[in-house]
Amino acid sequence: MKAAQRAAWPRSLACAIVSAILSHGVVFAQAPPSQAAPVTLTIDEAVRQALEHNLTLVAERYSVPVAQARIAAAQLRPNPVLTVTGMLPDSTVFQENISPREAFVRGDFIFEGGGKRERRVDVAEAAKSVVDVQLLNTMRTVVLDVQSAFVDCVLAEENVALARESRNALDALVQVNTERVRTGDLSQVELTRSRLAALQFQNDVRQQEARLSVARHRLGNLLGRRDGAGIQVSGDLRRDQNPLDLDAVSRLATERRPDLQALRRDQARSAADIRLQIAQGKIDYTLSGEFHRQEQATPANQNTGNLYGISLSVPLPIFNRNQGEIARARQEEQQSEARVRALEAQISTEVQSAFETYTAARDVVTTIESQMLEQARDVRTTTEYSYRRGEASFIELLDAVRAFNDTMQSYNDARAEYARSLYAIESISGAPLPAQAAQENP
């Protein structure tokens, strides 16, 4: 009686598990869709959408019209000044016949000295050129972020597929072991081990799916979307075959990096600012024209007369010759030079680091492909075949499966790192890599 109960227990447990899976499947099938149909994007489409809708870029683009407006403001000349005055004496003055009525009109016009207007325009135009390349640099960083996020999505999808493959294989093995226990060909402990391993691989699937969801949300945010859950990526990880030249990459980075160009243009703006501040120290001339009309105060003797005048006002630059702003502008020019040298050194370091990462990732991918993939796959296949024939233990099978998964996980990570290194070198150099080979799907 007890033997019959032990034999019936695995069947009842398996029936319960199958019923639970089927019931969940029914619930999932009946649940109404809560999201729109997923959008499939290639990496080029993702970059294009980011350049159009990325919120950081949307805000950064306003810097260009702001700089253009500053150029328009710098081109303006000082407004002339119009002064109108009327003087009407009180009754006491009328009675004493002392002062006449008088109307006074005066106009002042400022002539700027030292070419201030031209210097202002030079500074504003130089500042706009800085803003232009700063926008390009922001676009460069956004593109690199999108490419990295796209690689993360591709990597997460491949890891999910790998985890599901292992889970499905363990689930099939559990079914086989259940039948072997029923026929008395396998112990109950071995079945429990296989079920526990299947649950572990199920947990791994959930973790990989969570990473995929996070990667899609990050990509969606970079694309200017509120939710990235409906995004699917299409395409393989980048795999350029032509080797890169370190000297060529360094030369491109020195010549084309937008942030380095921005600092160099800011250095030119600082030089223009020095000229402006020197011009601000020059005196301005104020030319004035006056018109006076006078009337006699008493009605008995009403006479009128006009008075014309012209004057020139010139400030005396005794104390303030704009020395402080001139010194400040010169210090800023030296600061700009130091920033250019610092960024050039930083770019050189970035190129070296990115090239080392690229070389290491390429070597790891080559090593795994040539020496590890086939062996890990053969070991898993052979061990699984031996286990089904009873010639290998479950522990040996589990070790072979995990070794294969670790190898594939390392392979996926290395391919993703290789793709990221290519995009990073392209971003660091500020230009597309020359003679890119077609990507391959190993």
Secondary structure, DSSP 8 states (H G I E B T S, - for coil): -HHHHHHHHHHHHHHHHHHHHHHHHHHHHHS---S---EEE-HHHHHHHHHHH-HHHHHHHTHHHHHHHHHHHHT-----EEEEEEE---HHHHHHT---EEEEEEEEEEE--TTHHHHHHHHHHHHHHHHHHHHHHHHHHHHHHHHHHHHHHHHHHHHHHHHHHHHHHHHHHHHHHHHHHHTTSS-HHHHHHHHHHHHHHHHHHHHHHHHHHHHHHHHHHHTT-S--TTEEE-S------S---HHHHHHHHHHH-HHHHHHHHHHHHHHHHHHHHHHHTS--EEEEEEEEEEE-SSGGG--EEEEEEEEEE----SS-SSHHHHHHHHHHHHHHHHHHHHHHHHHHHHHHHHHHHHHHHHHHHHHIIIIIHHHHHHHHHHHHHHHHTTSS-HHHHHHHHHHHHHHHHHHHHHHHHHHHHHHHHHHHHTS--TT-------
